[in-house]
Amino acid sequence: MAEPVKRKTLIVGNWKCNCDLAFIRDFINNSLNKVVINTSILEVMIAPPMIHIPAVKALLTSPISVMAQNVSACPKGSYTGEVNAESLKDFGIDWVLLGHSERREIFQDTAEKILMKLDEAHKQNMNVLLCIPDRLDEKDFTKSWTLMEKKLEFVRDKNVDWKRIALVYEPVPGVAAKRAVTAETVNDACEKIRTWLQEKVEGGEEVRVLFAGAITETNCKLYLAQPHIDGFLLGKESLLPVFAQIVKITNDAKGDPDASPK
């Protein structure tokens, strides 16, 4: 019987449209650069606003990589205001975040547009962290899964390079939310995605599936103990000291196979 695939845990901090240079200097020097990471078991990235990428890269001395929050669907050319994949790659950026619910809903990033961006990223041998949103206003997860599966199938049908993709299960809360988000429900959703990958994608077992949600120093181990969650995409937590704590807890837990949630 073949050994199960061991996927390296991935933690990503999405800074969204936040921060100024003073905060960045302080946060990186007093928090991120003090983080100890066992890179054989854990990968950590942060995605600052595009304009701050140079400063972040210059300040980081710890083994934390920088990810772009977006990329143009257009190649190099006359596209005012766009930042293309070739420019990001030239600056040493190897990962880009695509398909986040905020991009889909606020900026009308359709499935077709996301695929164009993914294609541009892959042309430059960049990796893509692709979000698969789950609208919690649907009480029955089976119905939500149908919509999520359509997003996955749309990508699969275009013969993308799955070796350069990691997925994010992104439950989207709202005033009409009808389902709770717990470690168990997240694990079930990630297992559903994992099963789809195994059935539909060659080498799908190696594709990491992350959870985008509220992770804290108190619930981190509980989520890490779930077998189908390969890491986290964090929002506001990635701008707080708790981010370094989450990285440390993850680093320690993944380095200790007998670690259990407290």
Backbone bond lengths (Angstrom), bond angles and torsions (degrees), N, CA, C in turn:
res aa  C-N    CA-C-N  psi(-1)  N-CA   C-N-CA  omega(-1)  CA-C   N-CA-C  phi
1 M - - - 1.473 - - 1.524 109.85 -
2 A 1.326 116.34 132.71 1.456 120.87 -176.51 1.523 110.89 -68.26
3 E 1.337 115.16 145.69 1.452 120.43 176.88 1.532 109.68 -69.36
4 P 1.342 118.02 140.94 1.468 119.41 177.44 1.528 110.70 -63.44
5 V 1.325 115.68 145.52 1.450 121.05 -178.97 1.529 109.46 -69.84
6 K 1.325 116.46 131.25 1.462 121.26 176.72 1.521 108.62 -97.28
7 R 1.311 115.44 113.47 1.462 120.77 -179.11 1.533 109.69 -98.98
8 K 1.331 115.95 132.17 1.458 120.09 179.94 1.526 109.85 -67.79
9 T 1.315 116.75 130.33 1.460 121.80 178.74 1.527 109.94 -64.16
10 L 1.332 115.50 141.15 1.465 121.71 -178.08 1.526 109.93 -127.42
11 I 1.318 116.51 127.47 1.465 122.25 174.05 1.526 108.21 -119.71
12 V 1.328 115.04 127.26 1.470 120.66 -178.90 1.522 109.38 -124.91
13 G 1.320 116.14 131.47 1.456 121.41 174.79 1.518 110.56 -103.61
14 N 1.324 115.89 116.94 1.464 121.48 -179.88 1.529 108.72 -97.53
15 W 1.330 116.21 106.13 1.467 120.87 -177.20 1.525 112.69 -78.07
16 K 1.309 116.46 -9.16 1.463 121.95 179.00 1.538 110.42 52.47
17 C 1.349 117.72 -140.92 1.475 120.49 -176.98 1.526 108.97 -100.52
18 N 1.327 115.62 60.57 1.460 122.20 -176.97 1.533 110.67 -128.38
19 C 1.310 115.68 174.48 1.474 125.20 171.54 1.527 113.80 86.66
20 D 1.332 114.01 151.75 1.448 122.03 165.88 1.530 106.65 -130.20
21 L 1.315 117.49 174.07 1.460 120.71 -173.94 1.525 112.34 -63.24
22 A 1.329 116.84 -36.14 1.461 119.67 -179.85 1.531 110.12 -62.88
23 F 1.336 116.57 -44.90 1.463 120.34 178.45 1.529 110.36 -63.42
24 I 1.322 116.16 -44.66 1.457 120.38 -177.17 1.526 111.55 -59.41
25 R 1.339 116.46 -46.12 1.464 120.16 178.84 1.527 110.75 -59.22
26 D 1.318 115.88 -47.65 1.462 120.55 -177.54 1.524 111.35 -65.19
27 F 1.316 116.90 -46.63 1.470 121.49 -175.70 1.525 111.24 -66.25
28 I 1.310 116.72 -43.35 1.464 119.06 -179.16 1.530 110.80 -69.61
29 N 1.316 117.18 -46.55 1.468 119.88 -176.75 1.517 113.14 -68.47
30 N 1.332 117.38 -36.39 1.462 120.80 -174.19 1.521 114.51 -99.51
31 S 1.334 116.85 -6.40 1.463 119.09 -178.85 1.533 111.76 -132.94
32 L 1.320 116.86 -66.49 1.462 119.86 -171.90 1.523 113.43 -64.53
33 N 1.313 117.75 -38.55 1.470 120.20 -178.44 1.526 112.90 -73.46
34 K 1.322 116.58 -8.45 1.462 120.41 178.26 1.522 112.53 -98.76
35 V 1.321 116.34 -1.56 1.453 120.75 -178.74 1.529 110.27 -76.86
36 V 1.323 116.05 134.22 1.465 122.00 175.68 1.525 108.34 -99.92
37 I 1.323 116.69 126.20 1.468 121.44 -176.14 1.516 110.02 -127.99
38 N 1.312 116.09 127.77 1.465 121.44 171.64 1.526 106.68 -85.49
39 T 1.315 116.69 98.21 1.466 120.99 -172.59 1.523 113.68 -69.47
40 S 1.321 117.66 -7.76 1.462 119.78 176.69 1.532 111.54 -78.91
41 I 1.343 116.52 -18.61 1.466 119.74 -177.86 1.523 112.60 -124.12
42 L 1.333 117.23 -14.31 1.457 120.18 -173.74 1.525 111.42 -141.53
43 E 1.323 115.04 136.41 1.458 122.91 176.19 1.525 108.13 -119.56
44 V 1.336 116.94 130.96 1.464 121.15 -178.22 1.523 109.32 -125.63
45 M 1.333 115.86 134.94 1.468 121.40 179.33 1.510 109.64 -137.65
46 I 1.326 115.65 155.15 1.455 121.08 171.21 1.525 108.25 -129.27
47 A 1.331 114.25 146.22 1.466 120.40 -179.17 1.524 108.39 -119.62
48 P 1.328 117.32 91.48 1.469 120.99 179.08 1.528 110.72 -80.15
49 P 1.328 117.17 168.63 1.465 118.94 171.70 1.534 109.17 -55.49
50 M 1.300 116.84 147.15 1.460 122.05 -173.54 1.532 112.33 -52.87
51 I 1.342 116.84 -41.41 1.461 120.17 -175.49 1.526 112.21 -67.25
52 H 1.334 117.14 -21.96 1.461 120.49 -177.50 1.532 113.46 -96.51
53 I 1.313 117.50 -0.09 1.472 119.84 -179.90 1.530 112.37 -55.69
54 P 1.347 119.80 -45.90 1.467 118.36 -179.52 1.526 112.79 -59.52
55 A 1.330 117.54 -43.71 1.469 120.62 -179.11 1.517 110.69 -64.88
56 V 1.326 117.24 -42.36 1.466 121.25 -179.44 1.519 111.02 -63.06
57 K 1.317 116.39 -45.33 1.465 120.14 179.36 1.530 111.12 -62.92
58 A 1.322 116.89 -37.65 1.461 120.54 -178.07 1.529 111.74 -71.18
59 L 1.334 117.04 -31.58 1.461 121.12 -176.02 1.528 113.88 -85.80
60 L 1.328 116.71 -29.36 1.464 119.80 -175.58 1.534 111.53 -68.43
61 T 1.319 115.36 130.14 1.475 120.82 172.96 1.523 110.80 -120.52
62 S 1.322 117.88 -11.32 1.467 121.80 177.24 1.528 108.91 -85.40
63 P 1.343 117.77 164.42 1.472 119.97 -178.98 1.526 113.34 -76.01
64 I 1.320 116.00 51.57 1.466 121.88 175.81 1.518 108.20 -105.92
65 S 1.317 116.71 129.02 1.465 121.57 -178.70 1.522 110.61 -92.40
66 V 1.324 115.44 163.77 1.457 121.80 179.94 1.524 109.90 -110.46
67 M 1.311 115.36 131.82 1.460 123.04 179.61 1.525 109.20 -115.54
68 A 1.326 117.46 147.83 1.462 121.25 174.20 1.526 109.25 -87.61
69 Q 1.325 116.11 145.03 1.466 120.50 179.52 1.524 112.79 -80.84
70 N 1.315 116.43 -13.20 1.458 119.66 -175.31 1.520 108.65 -165.31
71 V 1.304 117.39 166.46 1.456 122.86 174.41 1.523 107.74 -150.93
72 S 1.306 116.50 152.38 1.454 120.19 -179.98 1.531 111.28 -69.64
73 A 1.318 114.67 149.76 1.464 120.43 172.54 1.523 110.63 -82.15
74 C 1.333 115.61 -3.45 1.468 121.25 -177.58 1.528 111.06 -106.49
75 P 1.308 117.80 151.22 1.463 121.22 174.66 1.524 109.95 -79.93
76 K 1.316 116.38 -170.50 1.465 120.88 175.37 1.532 109.39 -60.67
77 G 1.329 115.97 137.45 1.461 117.84 179.26 1.517 111.74 158.38
78 S 1.310 115.71 -160.09 1.464 122.44 -175.92 1.520 110.44 -85.63
79 Y 1.317 116.48 76.17 1.464 122.47 -178.29 1.526 108.19 -132.22
80 T 1.309 116.42 79.72 1.462 122.45 -174.21 1.529 111.83 -54.52
81 G 1.326 114.53 131.77 1.459 120.30 176.08 1.513 115.10 87.16
82 E 1.320 118.18 -5.23 1.459 121.29 -177.76 1.532 111.25 -93.74
83 V 1.331 116.44 154.48 1.463 122.80 171.68 1.519 107.48 -122.34
84 N 1.336 116.11 111.57 1.460 118.89 -173.74 1.529 112.58 -87.34
85 A 1.320 115.01 168.30 1.461 121.13 -176.92 1.521 111.87 -63.64
86 E 1.311 117.02 -35.58 1.462 120.10 -179.47 1.528 111.00 -62.48
87 S 1.336 116.55 -39.63 1.468 120.36 178.89 1.528 110.92 -67.23
88 L 1.333 116.78 -41.76 1.467 120.45 178.80 1.525 110.83 -63.51
89 K 1.309 116.06 -44.71 1.466 120.26 179.95 1.520 110.30 -63.72
90 D 1.313 116.59 -39.16 1.464 121.07 179.55 1.524 111.23 -61.89
91 F 1.335 115.55 -27.13 1.456 120.41 -179.93 1.531 111.93 -93.40
92 G 1.307 116.33 8.36 1.456 120.14 175.52 1.514 115.46 86.14
93 I 1.327 117.08 20.12 1.461 120.91 177.91 1.524 108.96 -94.36
94 D 1.324 116.79 122.41 1.462 121.58 -175.54 1.527 113.72 -107.90
95 W 1.341 117.30 -7.84 1.466 120.83 -177.93 1.526 109.90 -131.41
96 V 1.340 114.78 148.29 1.460 120.17 174.70 1.533 108.63 -140.12
97 L 1.324 115.50 143.25 1.464 122.63 178.21 1.525 109.04 -92.61
98 L 1.316 117.08 127.93 1.468 121.51 179.91 1.535 110.36 -133.93
99 G 1.327 115.17 154.45 1.462 120.71 171.99 1.510 115.75 79.11
100 H 1.338 118.02 9.54 1.461 119.91 179.14 1.530 109.57 -60.83
101 S 1.326 116.40 146.39 1.467 120.68 -176.20 1.530 112.14 -57.44
102 E 1.335 116.85 -34.44 1.467 119.36 179.00 1.518 111.49 -65.97
103 R 1.313 116.96 -37.61 1.466 120.47 176.82 1.532 110.43 -69.56
104 R 1.314 115.83 -40.38 1.471 119.55 -179.14 1.529 111.46 -66.12
105 E 1.339 116.27 -42.27 1.465 119.92 -171.52 1.529 113.42 -90.27
106 I 1.319 117.62 -40.86 1.468 120.13 -176.26 1.526 111.68 -84.43
107 F 1.333 115.96 -39.11 1.461 120.21 -173.89 1.530 113.01 -109.33
108 Q 1.326 116.03 11.87 1.462 122.04 175.44 1.525 113.60 53.31
109 D 1.328 115.83 42.71 1.465 119.42 172.63 1.523 108.39 -75.25
110 T 1.313 115.77 98.73 1.464 121.28 -178.99 1.528 109.78 -75.87
111 A 1.331 115.51 169.51 1.464 119.85 177.47 1.518 110.68 -58.34
112 E 1.338 116.75 -38.54 1.456 121.10 -179.60 1.527 111.21 -66.23
113 K 1.329 116.08 -42.23 1.470 120.09 -179.36 1.523 110.83 -68.26
114 I 1.330 116.55 -40.46 1.463 120.53 177.84 1.521 110.14 -60.82
115 L 1.312 116.10 -40.68 1.463 119.76 179.77 1.529 111.18 -66.15
116 M 1.329 117.42 -36.87 1.468 120.98 176.66 1.532 110.36 -63.21
117 K 1.328 116.28 -41.59 1.466 120.53 178.22 1.529 110.16 -65.30
118 L 1.320 115.77 -42.98 1.467 120.50 179.48 1.527 109.94 -60.66
119 D 1.308 115.79 -42.22 1.464 120.30 -179.89 1.524 110.95 -63.29
120 E 1.333 117.35 -42.32 1.464 120.90 178.58 1.530 110.48 -63.21
121 A 1.341 116.35 -40.39 1.459 120.43 178.64 1.521 110.83 -63.68
122 H 1.313 117.02 -44.22 1.461 120.93 -178.64 1.529 111.95 -67.30
123 K 1.317 117.53 -30.68 1.463 119.83 176.91 1.526 111.12 -61.42
124 Q 1.336 116.32 -25.83 1.465 121.49 179.16 1.535 111.14 -101.43
125 N 1.330 115.52 15.17 1.471 121.02 -179.33 1.522 112.78 58.81
126 M 1.326 116.02 33.07 1.451 121.15 175.26 1.533 110.20 -89.57
127 N 1.323 115.51 153.77 1.458 121.66 176.68 1.524 109.24 -94.90
128 V 1.326 115.49 153.14 1.463 120.71 -176.05 1.525 110.44 -125.15
129 L 1.323 115.33 129.49 1.461 122.04 170.66 1.520 106.27 -98.25
130 L 1.319 117.05 106.63 1.460 122.74 -170.32 1.525 111.14 -105.68
131 C 1.331 115.73 118.16 1.462 120.99 -179.57 1.528 111.14 -83.23
132 I 1.336 114.37 139.25 1.464 121.88 174.57 1.526 106.75 -119.32
133 P 1.352 117.54 97.03 1.465 120.29 -176.49 1.527 112.76 -69.51
134 D 1.330 114.58 149.85 1.465 122.99 175.96 1.524 107.11 -127.70
135 R 1.330 116.73 110.09 1.458 120.79 179.69 1.527 109.65 -74.28
136 L 1.310 116.09 115.96 1.463 120.58 -176.24 1.522 113.27 -78.15
137 D 1.350 117.10 -0.67 1.465 118.89 177.77 1.529 111.40 -77.63
138 E 1.327 116.61 -3.14 1.466 121.63 174.20 1.523 107.84 -98.41
139 K 1.340 116.94 114.56 1.465 121.13 -174.35 1.516 112.34 -64.71
140 D 1.314 116.64 -36.28 1.462 121.76 -177.67 1.529 109.62 -91.87
141 F 1.344 117.18 113.74 1.470 120.33 -178.81 1.524 111.07 -61.60
142 T 1.333 117.82 -28.96 1.467 120.63 179.90 1.524 110.53 -57.45
143 K 1.339 116.70 -40.28 1.469 120.11 178.77 1.523 110.52 -69.83
144 S 1.330 116.24 -39.17 1.463 119.47 177.68 1.519 110.59 -64.55
145 W 1.333 116.12 -39.24 1.456 119.86 -179.39 1.533 111.16 -61.53
146 T 1.318 116.93 -34.98 1.462 120.02 178.47 1.526 110.63 -58.80
147 L 1.335 116.78 -41.92 1.464 120.77 178.73 1.528 110.99 -70.62
148 M 1.332 116.76 -40.14 1.460 120.48 178.45 1.530 110.48 -63.52
149 E 1.320 115.70 -42.15 1.466 120.06 -178.79 1.527 111.16 -63.51
150 K 1.327 116.47 -35.66 1.464 119.50 178.16 1.530 110.51 -61.99
151 K 1.338 116.39 -39.65 1.466 119.90 177.89 1.524 110.64 -63.82
152 L 1.329 116.42 -40.89 1.462 120.85 179.36 1.534 110.87 -67.95
153 E 1.314 116.19 -43.03 1.467 120.34 -178.54 1.521 110.92 -64.94
154 F 1.338 116.45 -36.07 1.461 119.84 179.81 1.524 110.34 -61.49
155 V 1.335 116.33 -40.95 1.459 120.36 178.17 1.520 110.72 -69.41
156 R 1.323 116.48 -43.94 1.476 120.41 -177.46 1.522 111.63 -62.13
157 D 1.309 116.05 -37.73 1.470 120.10 -177.16 1.522 112.69 -65.66
158 K 1.337 117.72 -14.88 1.461 121.02 -177.27 1.529 112.62 -97.29
159 N 1.321 116.46 8.74 1.477 121.58 175.74 1.523 112.88 55.32
160 V 1.319 116.35 51.36 1.461 120.77 178.48 1.525 109.91 -79.24
161 D 1.334 115.62 168.62 1.461 121.20 -179.93 1.528 109.19 -88.02
162 W 1.315 116.20 96.86 1.461 120.51 -175.97 1.522 112.71 -69.30
163 K 1.318 117.61 -16.42 1.467 119.63 176.42 1.523 110.96 -69.35
164 R 1.317 116.71 -15.23 1.460 121.85 -179.62 1.529 111.68 -112.61
165 I 1.321 116.36 26.27 1.462 120.73 -179.44 1.525 110.08 -130.50
166 A 1.323 115.62 137.48 1.459 122.53 165.69 1.522 106.25 -122.66
167 L 1.321 117.05 145.35 1.460 121.19 -176.79 1.527 110.71 -105.91
168 V 1.326 114.82 154.59 1.465 120.99 176.58 1.522 108.65 -128.31
169 Y 1.331 115.80 121.99 1.461 120.04 170.05 1.519 107.11 -80.49
170 E 1.348 116.41 116.06 1.456 121.42 -173.70 1.532 111.37 -119.84
171 P 1.337 117.19 88.88 1.467 118.36 174.04 1.517 109.94 -67.67
172 V 1.332 116.01 130.16 1.467 120.53 -174.57 1.523 109.13 -106.34
173 P 1.325 118.09 107.08 1.465 120.93 -179.49 1.515 111.09 -74.36
174 G 1.296 115.78 164.75 1.461 121.03 178.60 1.512 109.64 -174.29
175 V 1.330 115.32 175.61 1.469 119.30 -177.68 1.524 111.55 -64.86
176 A 1.338 116.27 -22.84 1.463 119.71 -178.10 1.524 112.52 -101.41
177 A 1.337 116.76 16.19 1.468 120.31 -178.00 1.525 111.06 -59.13
178 K 1.322 116.34 132.35 1.468 121.64 -178.09 1.522 112.37 -117.94
179 R 1.340 116.61 0.51 1.467 120.12 178.24 1.517 109.76 -128.98
180 A 1.323 115.87 140.67 1.462 120.72 177.28 1.527 109.24 -83.55
181 V 1.325 115.48 155.03 1.465 121.49 176.37 1.518 107.88 -108.42
182 T 1.323 116.30 114.35 1.459 121.95 177.29 1.521 108.39 -128.66
183 A 1.320 116.53 168.38 1.467 119.59 178.36 1.518 110.55 -57.91
184 E 1.336 115.85 -36.98 1.468 119.86 -178.13 1.524 112.04 -70.43
185 T 1.341 117.41 -43.69 1.473 119.04 -179.46 1.526 110.68 -68.59
186 V 1.336 116.56 -35.60 1.468 119.72 177.28 1.518 110.00 -66.18
187 N 1.318 117.14 -43.27 1.461 120.58 178.57 1.525 110.78 -61.17
188 D 1.336 116.62 -40.61 1.471 120.21 178.69 1.531 110.92 -62.12
189 A 1.345 116.15 -41.98 1.460 119.66 179.79 1.521 111.04 -66.96
190 C 1.340 116.44 -42.03 1.471 119.92 178.54 1.523 110.80 -66.16
191 E 1.335 117.05 -33.86 1.463 120.15 176.37 1.528 110.23 -65.46
192 K 1.325 116.32 -37.20 1.467 120.65 178.44 1.537 109.55 -63.05
193 I 1.327 115.96 -43.39 1.463 120.36 177.59 1.524 110.20 -65.36
194 R 1.339 116.49 -41.45 1.469 121.10 179.39 1.523 111.01 -60.37
195 T 1.329 116.61 -44.21 1.470 120.67 179.13 1.520 110.49 -62.00
196 W 1.336 116.03 -42.01 1.468 119.99 177.77 1.525 109.99 -60.91
197 L 1.312 117.59 -44.48 1.466 121.50 179.43 1.524 111.11 -60.15
198 Q 1.307 116.37 -44.38 1.468 120.61 -178.43 1.522 111.41 -64.15
199 E 1.326 116.05 -35.17 1.466 120.63 -176.75 1.523 113.00 -84.51
200 K 1.329 117.65 -30.23 1.459 120.42 -169.62 1.522 115.67 -112.39
201 V 1.348 117.63 -16.71 1.466 120.25 -172.46 1.519 109.98 -124.17
202 E 1.325 116.52 127.72 1.457 119.96 174.90 1.527 109.22 -65.20
203 G 1.322 115.93 125.89 1.455 120.42 -176.08 1.515 113.09 75.35
204 G 1.326 116.64 18.42 1.463 121.50 -176.34 1.511 113.87 -61.80
205 E 1.323 116.88 -24.55 1.466 120.43 179.74 1.524 111.37 -64.50
206 E 1.333 116.73 -22.58 1.467 120.58 -177.88 1.527 112.79 -87.99
207 V 1.330 117.99 -10.79 1.458 121.61 -178.74 1.533 109.45 -76.02
208 R 1.313 116.36 125.47 1.464 119.80 -179.65 1.526 111.14 -77.79
209 V 1.344 115.50 144.89 1.462 122.32 178.07 1.528 108.02 -123.81
210 L 1.334 116.50 113.11 1.449 122.26 -177.66 1.520 111.08 -99.58
211 F 1.318 115.11 169.07 1.460 122.19 175.39 1.519 109.06 -117.47
212 A 1.335 116.84 128.88 1.464 121.96 175.09 1.517 107.92 -100.61
213 G 1.329 116.00 110.86 1.454 118.22 -178.03 1.506 112.14 -175.94
214 A 1.314 115.08 -171.85 1.465 122.07 -175.68 1.524 110.39 -83.23
215 I 1.322 115.52 96.51 1.456 121.82 176.15 1.527 108.33 -104.06
216 T 1.322 115.86 135.07 1.459 121.08 179.18 1.521 109.25 -128.13
217 E 1.333 115.16 175.66 1.460 118.91 177.88 1.526 111.94 -67.73
218 T 1.344 116.74 -18.42 1.462 119.84 -178.59 1.529 113.49 -89.95
219 N 1.337 118.08 -29.71 1.466 119.26 -178.71 1.524 113.45 -106.40
220 C 1.323 116.72 -2.22 1.464 121.15 -174.33 1.530 112.43 -56.76
221 K 1.326 116.99 -49.22 1.462 120.05 -177.75 1.526 112.12 -62.80
222 L 1.324 116.24 -34.19 1.459 120.04 179.78 1.523 110.72 -62.08
223 Y 1.331 116.05 -42.63 1.467 119.83 178.46 1.531 111.08 -72.18
224 L 1.314 117.10 -37.35 1.465 120.56 179.18 1.523 111.77 -64.27
225 A 1.332 116.72 -27.11 1.458 120.69 -178.57 1.529 112.64 -75.63
226 Q 1.334 116.26 -11.97 1.468 120.02 179.81 1.531 109.35 -76.49
227 P 1.314 118.30 130.49 1.470 120.98 -171.67 1.522 115.94 -69.56
228 H 1.333 117.25 -18.07 1.468 118.48 -174.09 1.527 113.34 -109.06
229 I 1.339 117.69 8.52 1.461 121.73 178.01 1.525 108.34 -105.34
230 D 1.329 116.36 117.81 1.470 121.79 -174.29 1.521 113.41 -98.83
231 G 1.319 117.84 8.04 1.452 119.82 179.97 1.512 111.22 150.20
232 F 1.331 116.05 -167.52 1.460 120.88 -172.26 1.526 111.98 -136.66
233 L 1.334 115.25 146.29 1.459 122.65 164.94 1.521 105.75 -110.21
234 L 1.322 116.56 113.73 1.459 121.78 -174.55 1.522 111.02 -108.04
235 G 1.337 116.06 143.93 1.448 121.44 178.18 1.520 110.61 -101.12
236 K 1.327 116.56 -103.51 1.475 120.74 -175.61 1.526 112.44 -59.12
237 E 1.346 116.81 -28.81 1.469 119.30 179.93 1.528 111.78 -63.02
238 S 1.322 116.19 -26.00 1.468 119.70 -177.07 1.517 112.75 -76.09
239 L 1.343 116.73 -6.42 1.460 121.73 178.34 1.525 111.54 -105.52
240 L 1.324 115.89 8.61 1.461 121.55 -177.03 1.522 110.22 -121.20
241 P 1.326 117.54 161.64 1.473 120.41 177.53 1.524 113.30 -56.77
242 V 1.334 116.78 -23.61 1.458 119.75 -179.23 1.529 111.66 -62.38
243 F 1.337 117.46 -23.15 1.467 120.06 179.66 1.522 110.28 -60.09
244 A 1.327 116.57 -45.94 1.468 120.79 178.71 1.529 110.43 -63.72
245 Q 1.341 116.48 -35.50 1.465 119.84 178.01 1.528 111.21 -66.49
246 I 1.322 116.17 -40.80 1.465 120.34 178.60 1.524 110.66 -63.50
247 V 1.333 115.90 -41.72 1.463 120.00 177.63 1.528 110.22 -61.60
248 K 1.322 116.93 -44.45 1.472 120.24 -179.75 1.524 111.47 -64.26
249 I 1.324 116.92 -45.26 1.471 120.57 179.12 1.525 110.17 -60.24
250 T 1.320 116.49 -43.59 1.465 120.99 179.87 1.523 110.72 -65.21
251 N 1.317 115.63 -45.56 1.462 120.87 179.40 1.528 110.76 -57.88
252 D 1.326 116.71 -44.75 1.461 121.22 -179.50 1.530 111.70 -69.45
253 A 1.346 116.08 -42.55 1.459 119.84 -177.11 1.524 111.98 -67.61
254 K 1.332 116.50 -41.78 1.469 119.46 -179.17 1.521 111.55 -73.89
255 G 1.330 116.46 -20.43 1.453 119.24 176.50 1.514 112.75 -84.29
256 D 1.341 116.01 -9.95 1.470 121.42 -179.59 1.522 108.79 -121.49
257 P 1.327 119.45 100.25 1.452 122.24 -176.68 1.522 113.62 -62.01
258 D 1.345 117.36 -16.23 1.464 120.27 -179.33 1.515 112.02 -97.48
259 A 1.353 116.56 3.22 1.464 119.49 -178.80 1.523 110.08 -65.09
260 S 1.318 116.60 139.07 1.462 120.93 179.31 1.513 108.60 -133.44
261 P 1.352 117.85 155.49 1.455 119.92 -178.43 1.513 111.38 -66.10
262 K 1.316 116.55 141.07 1.463 122.25 178.20 1.533 109.86 -94.37
